[in-house]
Amino acid sequence: MKNNFIILISHELKTPLTAVSTNAQLMNMIIEKAGLGNDPMLSRTAANLDKATNRMRHVIDEIVQVFRIASGQLELAMHETRLHEVIEPVVENLSSVCAERQLTIDITNIHTLPKITADPRKLKIVFENIVGNAVKYTPDGGSIHISGHCLDNNQVEVLVQDTGIGLPVDEQQRVFDMFHVLGSLNTHSTSKSAFRGGGFGLGLPIARGIVEAHNGRIRLESSGYDETLLPGTVCTVTLPSLVAEPEPA
């Protein structure tokens, strides 16, 4: 009942949010039509409104996702999927943030991975959270490396490795708990891209729920937390690959 109630409330919140977003778009149209598009104050106000509604929509979607997972209501639309078609758009969406913070993200061996049977939209959420975390916990000027390889048991692995501040050993399992937030709540922020930006603590629990629904595994590894030595963190996602049927004789 609790899970269903939270999902219902989240959907109800989307109704006024949609109205706010629609009126924000209408306001932009009126500003442009009136020839006021070059007014810095109006442009900044419109941009902030758009940013706030998008952030609110993302928070609501996170809440719905995590409680669908918790109540066993997560639905997957399975298709033959190539992982590079899932991961590359995620990296592309972070390009402006990375340019602003002088972060580099490079991808290797993803194109060579075999197809998998998966829900590409759900897997995109997984890698948005994983790569997004790497961005958040890597200081400006750092780097993130995404690579893939095949295992012998018809599985594929994708590794996201950063040069960030790392993760305390005793936190490496707890980060997959719902609402678990690293660090003090006194320094909590709602940024999804700023260094050490915070959130609801739902990203990794959602990622784990989606990966496990695909009969896969996810884990984090780090030698520890150090803001000076920057030991970094490696997140590994293991998924079953699509086993090709033998050709007829």
C-alpha positions as CSV (number, residue, x, y, z in Angstrom):
1,M,0.0,0.0,0.0
2,K,2.9,2.4,0.9
3,N,4.6,1.8,-2.5
4,N,1.4,2.2,-4.5
5,F,0.5,5.4,-2.5
6,I,3.9,6.9,-3.3
7,I,3.6,6.0,-7.0
8,L,0.1,7.6,-7.0
9,I,1.2,10.8,-5.3
10,S,4.1,11.0,-7.8
11,H,1.8,10.8,-10.7
12,E,-0.5,13.4,-9.2
13,L,2.4,15.8,-8.8
14,K,3.1,15.5,-12.5
15,T,-0.2,17.1,-13.4
16,P,0.6,20.6,-11.9
17,L,4.2,20.2,-13.0
18,T,3.0,19.7,-16.6
19,A,0.9,22.9,-16.3
20,V,3.9,24.8,-15.0
21,S,6.1,23.5,-17.8
22,T,3.5,24.2,-20.5
23,N,3.0,27.8,-19.3
24,A,6.8,28.3,-19.1
25,Q,7.0,27.3,-22.8
26,L,4.1,29.7,-23.6
27,M,5.9,32.5,-21.7
28,N,9.0,31.8,-23.9
29,M,6.9,32.1,-27.0
30,I,5.3,35.4,-25.8
31,I,8.8,36.8,-25.0
32,E,10.1,35.9,-28.5
33,K,7.0,37.2,-30.2
34,A,7.2,40.5,-28.3
35,G,10.8,40.9,-29.4
36,L,12.2,40.6,-25.9
37,G,14.3,37.6,-26.4
38,N,17.5,39.6,-25.9
39,D,16.5,40.8,-22.5
40,P,19.0,39.1,-20.1
41,M,16.7,39.1,-17.1
42,L,13.8,37.6,-19.0
43,S,16.1,35.0,-20.7
44,R,17.6,34.1,-17.4
45,T,14.2,33.8,-15.7
46,A,12.9,31.6,-18.4
47,A,16.0,29.4,-18.4
48,N,15.8,29.0,-14.6
49,L,12.2,28.0,-14.8
50,D,12.8,25.5,-17.4
51,K,15.8,24.0,-15.4
52,A,13.7,23.8,-12.2
53,T,10.7,22.0,-13.9
54,N,13.1,19.5,-15.6
55,R,14.8,18.9,-12.2
56,M,11.4,18.4,-10.5
57,R,10.3,16.0,-13.3
58,H,13.5,14.0,-12.8
59,V,13.0,13.7,-9.1
60,I,9.5,12.5,-9.5
61,D,10.6,9.9,-12.1
62,E,13.3,8.7,-9.7
63,I,10.7,8.2,-7.0
64,V,8.4,6.3,-9.3
65,Q,11.2,4.1,-10.6
66,V,12.5,3.1,-7.2
67,F,9.2,2.2,-5.7
68,R,8.2,0.3,-8.8
69,I,11.3,-1.7,-8.3
70,A,10.6,-2.1,-4.6
71,S,7.0,-3.3,-5.2
72,G,8.0,-5.6,-8.1
73,Q,6.1,-3.5,-10.7
74,L,9.1,-2.7,-12.9
75,E,8.2,-3.5,-16.5
76,L,10.8,-4.2,-19.1
77,A,10.4,-3.8,-22.9
78,M,13.1,-6.3,-24.1
79,H,14.7,-5.9,-27.5
80,E,18.0,-6.8,-29.1
81,T,20.2,-4.0,-28.0
82,R,23.7,-2.7,-28.7
83,L,25.2,-1.1,-25.6
84,H,27.1,1.6,-27.5
85,E,23.7,2.9,-28.7
86,V,22.7,3.2,-25.0
87,I,25.9,4.6,-23.6
88,E,27.0,7.1,-26.3
89,P,23.9,9.3,-26.0
90,V,24.4,9.4,-22.2
91,V,28.0,10.7,-22.7
92,E,26.8,13.2,-25.4
93,N,24.2,14.7,-23.0
94,L,27.0,15.3,-20.5
95,S,29.3,17.0,-23.1
96,S,28.5,20.6,-22.0
97,V,28.9,19.8,-18.3
98,C,32.3,18.1,-19.1
99,A,33.4,21.1,-21.2
100,E,32.5,23.5,-18.4
101,R,34.3,21.4,-15.7
102,Q,37.2,20.3,-18.0
103,L,36.4,16.7,-17.6
104,T,37.2,14.1,-20.3
105,I,35.2,11.0,-21.0
106,D,36.6,8.4,-23.4
107,I,34.9,5.1,-24.6
108,T,36.7,2.0,-25.8
109,N,35.7,-1.5,-26.9
110,I,31.9,-0.7,-26.6
111,H,31.2,-1.1,-30.3
112,T,32.7,-4.6,-30.4
113,L,30.4,-6.0,-27.7
114,P,27.7,-8.4,-28.9
115,K,24.0,-7.6,-28.8
116,I,22.2,-8.2,-25.6
117,T,18.5,-8.7,-24.8
118,A,17.5,-5.7,-22.8
119,D,15.2,-2.7,-22.3
120,P,17.4,0.1,-23.8
121,R,15.4,2.9,-22.2
122,K,15.8,1.4,-18.7
123,L,19.5,0.7,-19.3
124,K,20.0,4.3,-20.3
125,I,18.7,5.2,-16.8
126,V,21.4,2.9,-15.4
127,F,24.2,4.5,-17.2
128,E,22.9,8.0,-16.7
129,N,23.2,7.3,-12.9
130,I,26.6,5.6,-13.1
131,V,28.3,8.0,-15.4
132,G,26.5,10.9,-13.7
133,N,28.0,9.7,-10.3
134,A,31.5,9.5,-11.9
135,V,31.1,13.1,-13.1
136,K,29.9,14.3,-9.6
137,Y,32.7,12.7,-7.7
138,T,35.5,13.6,-10.0
139,P,37.2,17.0,-9.5
140,D,37.4,19.5,-12.3
141,G,40.1,18.5,-14.8
142,G,39.7,14.7,-14.2
143,S,38.8,11.9,-16.5
144,I,36.3,9.0,-16.9
145,H,37.0,5.9,-18.9
146,I,34.2,3.6,-20.1
147,S,35.2,0.2,-21.5
148,G,33.6,-3.1,-22.3
149,H,34.6,-6.7,-22.7
150,C,33.1,-10.2,-23.1
151,L,33.2,-12.9,-20.4
152,D,33.5,-16.6,-21.1
153,N,30.0,-17.4,-19.8
154,N,28.0,-15.5,-22.4
155,Q,28.1,-12.3,-20.4
156,V,29.4,-8.8,-21.1
157,E,30.9,-6.3,-18.7
158,V,30.9,-2.5,-18.9
159,L,33.3,-0.7,-16.6
160,V,33.1,3.0,-15.7
161,Q,36.3,4.1,-14.1
162,D,36.9,7.7,-12.8
163,T,39.8,9.6,-11.3
164,G,37.7,10.9,-8.5
165,I,37.8,11.1,-4.7
166,G,36.9,7.4,-4.3
167,L,34.6,5.7,-1.9
168,P,35.1,4.5,1.7
169,V,35.3,0.7,1.8
170,D,32.5,0.5,4.3
171,E,30.2,2.5,2.0
172,Q,30.6,0.4,-1.1
173,Q,27.5,-1.7,-0.4
174,R,25.5,0.9,1.5
175,V,25.4,3.2,-1.5
176,F,22.9,0.8,-3.1
177,D,20.5,1.3,-0.2
178,M,17.5,3.6,-0.8
179,F,18.0,7.3,0.3
180,H,21.6,6.6,1.5
181,V,23.5,9.8,0.9
182,L,27.3,10.1,1.2
183,G,28.7,12.8,3.4
184,S,27.0,15.3,5.7
185,L,23.5,16.5,4.8
186,N,24.7,20.0,5.9
187,T,26.6,20.2,2.6
188,H,23.9,18.5,0.5
189,S,23.0,20.2,-2.8
190,T,20.6,19.2,-5.5
191,S,23.0,19.5,-8.4
192,K,23.3,16.5,-10.8
193,S,26.6,17.6,-12.3
194,A,28.5,19.9,-9.9
195,F,31.4,18.4,-8.0
196,R,30.0,16.5,-5.0
197,G,26.5,17.5,-6.0
198,G,23.8,15.6,-4.1
199,G,20.5,14.0,-4.8
200,F,17.9,11.8,-3.1
201,G,20.2,8.8,-2.9
202,L,18.1,6.9,-5.4
203,G,20.4,6.7,-8.4
204,L,22.4,3.6,-7.6
205,P,19.4,1.7,-6.0
206,I,17.5,2.3,-9.2
207,A,20.5,1.2,-11.3
208,R,20.8,-2.0,-9.2
209,G,17.1,-2.8,-9.5
210,I,17.1,-2.4,-13.3
211,V,20.4,-4.4,-13.7
212,E,19.1,-7.2,-11.5
213,A,15.8,-7.2,-13.4
214,H,18.0,-8.0,-16.5
215,N,19.6,-10.9,-14.6
216,G,22.8,-8.9,-14.3
217,R,25.0,-7.6,-11.5
218,I,26.4,-4.2,-10.5
219,R,29.3,-3.4,-8.1
220,L,31.5,-0.6,-7.0
221,E,35.2,-0.9,-6.2
222,S,37.5,1.7,-4.7
223,S,40.6,1.5,-2.6
224,G,39.2,4.2,-0.3
225,Y,38.3,7.9,0.0
226,D,41.0,10.5,-0.5
227,E,40.4,14.1,-1.8
228,T,44.2,14.5,-2.3
229,L,45.4,11.2,-3.8
230,L,42.1,10.7,-5.8
231,P,42.0,6.9,-5.9
232,G,39.0,6.9,-8.1
233,T,36.1,4.4,-8.3
234,V,35.3,1.6,-10.8
235,C,31.6,0.7,-11.4
236,T,31.1,-2.7,-13.1
237,V,27.9,-3.7,-14.8
238,T,27.6,-7.3,-15.9
239,L,24.8,-8.4,-18.3
240,P,23.8,-11.5,-20.2
241,S,24.6,-11.3,-23.9
242,L,22.3,-12.4,-26.7
243,V,23.4,-15.9,-27.5
244,A,23.0,-16.5,-31.3
245,E,21.0,-19.5,-32.3
246,P,22.9,-22.1,-34.3
247,E,22.4,-21.8,-38.1
248,P,20.4,-24.7,-39.6
249,A,22.4,-27.5,-41.2
